[in-house]
Amino acid sequence: MAANEEVEPEQMGRSPRGAPRRMTAAETILARAAGVDRVVPGEYVVARIDAMMMHDIFAADVLGMLETAGIEQLDDPSRATVVFDHMVPAPSVAAAEHQAKARQLVRRYGIEAFFEIGRGICHQVMVEEDRVRPGDLVVGTDSHTTTYGALGAAGCGIGSSEMAYALATGELWFKVPETVLVRLEGRFAPAVAAKDLVLFLLRQIGSSEAQYRSVEHAGPGADSLSLAERMTVANMGVEMGAKFSLFPAAGATAAHEATGYAAVHEVDLATLSPQVAVPHHVENVVDVEEVAGLRLDQVFLGSCTNGRIEDLREAAAILRGRKIAPGLRLIVTPASSTVYRQAAEEGLLGDLSSAGAIIEGPGCGPCFGGHLGLLAAGERCLGTHNRNFRGRMGSPEGEIYLASPATAAASALAGAIADPRELAATGRRQEVAK
């Protein structure tokens, strides 16, 4: 199903005929941003940043550093974006005061791209508001800034001091990463989705091979993925340790396959089955059959990984006309206000609510354990988010499982981890009967 082909180091810089090889997508972006013709893995470059994103947890700290240092203005305020999405609505006085300070500094430094609580999760908002474009070099104070690779942009998370420097100067240094190619063939089977693909890749690649490397997805299977599906895969590239997780611009994936890579993996999408990450690490992934029947206390549908309209449609199609299991909590957080409104207009929120779901406003709360869905000791949650580390959603004695929206919906009905394929097959038979 997947193969790993190690590429000789000398192939990374030269083609078989001795000519300079074609640069990977990440190298092409870094070379352009650094103002040079070409770069090679291991080289250090100073590159101009196209877009910088901060969310509410770090915005006050970052901008406060500039204020303390006496920096009067940003290099280019139009490249900066601030999104309030993590501690929203503010769950404590401390959080409210932190956000108030951030609002004050946003005004002081002339950042016009400021999105208040309720607008949505930063990565979804950045895409919806056209704050990221193909070929951009993007940094953010959030590790899942790799999400922008779905657009063919090179995105990575950075620390507060790095962000302060980037805001003040407009640039940052980078070590050019080696590249791991993931070549995708085929199309997904029913009830199998992009979340299953990225969990399978974590199962195969782990969290060490791709450390400070660019993971680039190519082939006809990559071309078949929607933007939402690409965002899911790119979002979790950081869980492999990747610096960037990229899909080259639409229609251009085949051109990049002839390039030299540090490693190559091949996956036939048609052979994938629903996957589940089990506690307490994202690379601990098994086929759904291995954990089916494991009792759950909570199911979470949302996050920057799987809170888009396509994900809500998938879950609603399974839950429509049914009720979640007694004693189970189903929490739903649409990824943005745009997604929320569209889901309302399509009747999806009604379907989810009628099934027993709690519909929360757009935000990150349950995903990172901020609020609005914490676990008690001994409780289990299956969610569509991106991390299942011990204590991430509350008690360190709780357990977190990760899966696709279809698996989440099927599991909510069963009150235990369930294979969504039988429900999908039942739905198809019912449609045929009509």
N, C-alpha and C positions, 0 to 999 in steps of 0.2 A: 504494500500500500504506500509506503514511503521509503525512499532510499536516500542514503547519505553518501555523497561523493566528495572526498577531500581533494582539493585542488592544490597542486604544487605551488610553493611560494613564488617561484620565478614566473609562473603564469599570471600572477596578480598584476605585473607591470608591463608585460610584453605579450603580444599575440604570438601564435606558433611560427609566423614568418618573421618575427623580430620587430615588426612595426608596433608603435604604441597602441595599446589596446583601447577599445571604446570605454569611456568612463561609465561607471554605474550611475544610477539616478542620484544617489546621495553625493557622489563625487562631483557630478555635473552642477548640482545646486551650490555646493560649497565653493567650487571654482568660480562660478559666476558671482557669488556674494563676496568672495575675496578679491575679485578683479584680476584673476589670472586665467591663463588658457587651460591649464589642467592641474590636477592634484593627484597624489598617490597615497595609498593607505600608510599611516604612520606619520605623515607630514603634519606639521602644525601651521595653521593659517589664522589670520585675523579677518573675520568676515562681518559684513554689514548685515544687521538684522532687519528683516522685512516687517515682522509683527511681534509684539511683546504682550503677553497676557498675564494678568494677576487676578486672583480671586480674593474673597473677603478675609480669609484667614491670614494672608500675607501682605495685602495691599498697604495697610497702615504701617507695617514694619519696614517694607521696602521704601515707600515714599518718606517715611520718617528718617531713614538713613540719609537720604538726599538733603532733607531739611537740616539735620544735625551737621552735615558736612558743608553746609552753606551753598549748596547747589541751587541756584535761583530758577533755572528753567531746564526742561528736558531737551535733549538733542532734537527730537521730532515728536511732539505730543500726538500727532496723527497716527503714529505707529503703535501707540499704547492703547490697551483695552483693559478695563476693570469690570469684573462680573461678580456680583454678590450671589453665591449659590450654596455655600457649605453650611454655615450656621444660620439658616433662614427658615422661618422668621427667627430672630434672635432668641435663643433659648435661655439666656441668662443676662444679667446686668453687665457682666464683663464683656460678653459678645456684643451687646448693644453699644457699649462705649467704644469698643474696638472699631466697630463699623462706623460710628459717628466720626471718629478720628480719620478714618479712611476717606469718608465723604468730604471732609474739610480739605484734606490734602489733594484729593482728585480735583477739586475746584481750584486750589492754589496753583497746581501745575498744569492747568488747562487741558485736562484729559476729557475730551468730549465724548469718546466712546465708553460711556459708563452705563452699566445695565444693573438696575436695582433688583432687590429681592422680588422673586416671582417671574422674572424674565426667563430664567432657565439655567441649566447647567452650562458652565463656561464653554466646554468644547462644542456642544450643540449650538450655543448662541454664536460662537465665532464663525461657524459654518453658515448658519442661517443669515447672519448679518454681513456676510461677504467680507469678513475681516481677515480671511486667509484665502490665498489663491494658488493654483498650481505653480510649482517651481519656487515658492517662497521658502525662506529660512525663518523658522518660528521658534521662539522660546516662551516658556510659561512657568509660573510658580506652581505647577502641578505635574506630577510624574506622567500622567496620561496625555500629555501634550503630543505624544506620538500619534494620537488620533488623526492629526492633520495629514498624515501620510496617505489617508484615503483619497485626498485631493491631488496627490503627487507633490505635496509639500514636505520638507524635512523639518519635523517638529520634535523638540525634546524638552524635558523638564530641567530647570536650573534652580539654584538656591537664591535666597533673598539678596545676598551681597552681590552675586553675579547679575541679578536683575537690576539692582540699583546702578551698577556700572554700565549695563547695556542701555538703560534709560538715559543716563547722563551723556554717554559717548556715541550711542547708536551702533556699537560693534562689540564683538566678543571673540575670544580665541577658541578654536576647535582643533582637536586632533582628528584627522581624516580617518574614519573607521574602515575596517575591512567590511566585506559584504557577504552575507549568506543569501543565496537564492532559494526561494520556495517556488517551484514550478507546479502550477495547478492545471489539472485536466478534468474534463467532464463537468457534470452538474449535480447538484444535491438531489438526493432521493426525498420523497415526501416526509415531512416532520423532522428533517435534518437541516441545519442552518449554519450560518457563519460562526455562531458561538461554538458549535460542535467542531468546526474546522480549527479555530484558534486553540480550543482546549486540546484537540488532538495534536496540534503542533507543539504545544507545551509538553504533552506526554512524550513526544518523539525527540524534541530538541532539548527540553529541559530549560533550566535557567542559567546555564554556564556557557554553553557553546556560543551563544549570541552576545555575550558580555561585551559592551562597547563596540558592537558591530551594527551595521545597517542590515535589517532583514527586508529583502525586496521580493515582492510577489509578482509573478509573471505567468505567461501561458494563457491558453484559451479559457481555462477555468477562472483565472483572475479577471479576464475581460468580461466574463458572464456575471460577475458580482455587481450588485447595485451599490450606490454610494453608501446607503445605510449598512449594507453587509461589509463593505470595505472599512467603514468606520469602526465596526465591531472588532474586526481583525487587527487593524492598526492600533486601536486603543490598547489592546492587551499585548502588543509587541514589547512593551516595557517589562512585562512579567517574565519575558525571556532574557531580560538584561539588555535589550537592544537600545542603542542610541537613537536610531530612527527605525520606523516600520513603514515601508513605502510601497505604494502601488504607482508605478509610472503612469503618466498621463494616458487617458483612454485611447486605445488603439495603438499604443507605442510599446506594449509589453514585449512583443516578440523581438523587437529590435535590440532589447537589452539582454536577451538570452545568450548571445554569442560572447558575452564579456567574461573575464576571469573572475572567479569567486573563491572565497575561503572555504565554502562548503555548499553543496547543492542537495536539496530535498525535493522529492517528487510525491505528489498526493493526487489520487483520483477521487474527486469529490463524490462520485457516484457510489464509492465503496464505504463511505463514512457512515457511522451509526451515531445515535445520540450519545453524548459524552457527559460525564459528571466529574468535577473536581472535588475530592474529598478532603477533610481536614488533615493537616493545617497548612497546606501549601498548594499553590495553584498548579504545580506540575504533577501533583498526585491525582492523576486522571484515570478513570476506568470507564468501560462501557456501562450504559445505564442498567443493563441486566444484572450487573454485579452488586448493585446497591438497591435495586427495586424492592419495595416493601418496607424500607427503613422509615419508621414513623417520623413525622415532622410536626413542629409547633407553629412554624411561620414560613410563608413564601413571600418573596420580595420580587416585584417586577418593576424595573426601572434602571436608573443610573446612566452615566455617559456611555456605558457599553451597550445597553439594550433597553433604552427608554424611548425609542423613536416610534413614530406612528406605525411603522411596519411591525414592530414588536408588539404593540398594543393590539393591532389587528390579529396577529397570530394567536395571541392569548385569548382574545375575545371570541374568536371563531371556535375555540375549544370549550370555553366557559358558557357561551350563549345558551340560555335555556336550562342551565344546570346550576347546582349549588355546591359551594366548596364544602369540604368535610367538616363535620361538627368539631368544635374545639380548635380549629386551625385559623390563624390570622393571615389574610392575604393583603399585603400593602402594595399599592401602585403609585409610582411617582413618574408622571410624564417628564420627558427630558427638557421641555421648554413650554412657555405659554403658547407658542404656535402649535406645538404638538397637542397640548391640552385642548385648545379650541377646536382643532381639527378632529380630535377624538370625540369631543362633545357633539360636533356637527354630524359625524358619522354614526352616532349612537353607541360608540364603543364604551364610553364611560358609564352609560346606562347598563350595558350588558355586564360590565365588570362589577358595578355596584349591585346589580340584581343578583349576581352570583355570590355576593357576600364580601366583596373587596372594600377596603378602605382607600379612598382616592385622596392622595395628598397633593399639595402644590409642587411645582417643579423645584427640584433641589437635590442635594447630595446627602442629606441627613442620614438615612438608614444605611447607605453604602459604607460610609467610613465610621459609623458609630457615633455620629455627632448627636443625634436625637431622632425622634419620630420612628422608633422601631428597634429598640435595643433588646438584646437577649438576656434572659436570666440564666443562672447556672443550671446546666443540664438540658437546656433547650436547644433545639435544632432548627436551623433555617436553611432553605434552599432558595438561592437568589440568582438573578441574572446579572449581578454586578461583577467586578473584576478581581476581587481579592478575598481569600478565605483564611487569613492569618488569625492565629489565636487571639481572642479578645478584641478583634476589629469591630464587632457589632455589639459590644457590651461585655458581659462576663467572660473571663478567660476560660471558664468551664462550659461555655456554650460551643456549639459546633456549626460551622458554615459550609454549605455545599454550593457549588456553582454549576449552572446549566443554562440551556437556552430558554427563551420564552415559551416554546411549546412544551418542553419538559416541565417548566415551572407551572404552567396551567394544568397540565395533566396531574401533576403531583398535588396541586391544591385541591383538586376534586377527590383524589384518593386519600388525602391525609397522610400520604407517604410518598417516597420517591417512586415515580411511575414512568413507564415507557410511553411516549406520546404517539408512537406509530399506530397503535391499535385504535386510538381515538380518531386519528387522521383517516385511517381506513374506514372506520364506521361512518365518519362524516361524508366520505366519498360515496359510500353505498347509499346513504340517505339522499344525497343529491341526485344520484342516478334514479332512485325510486321516484323522486318528484317528477 
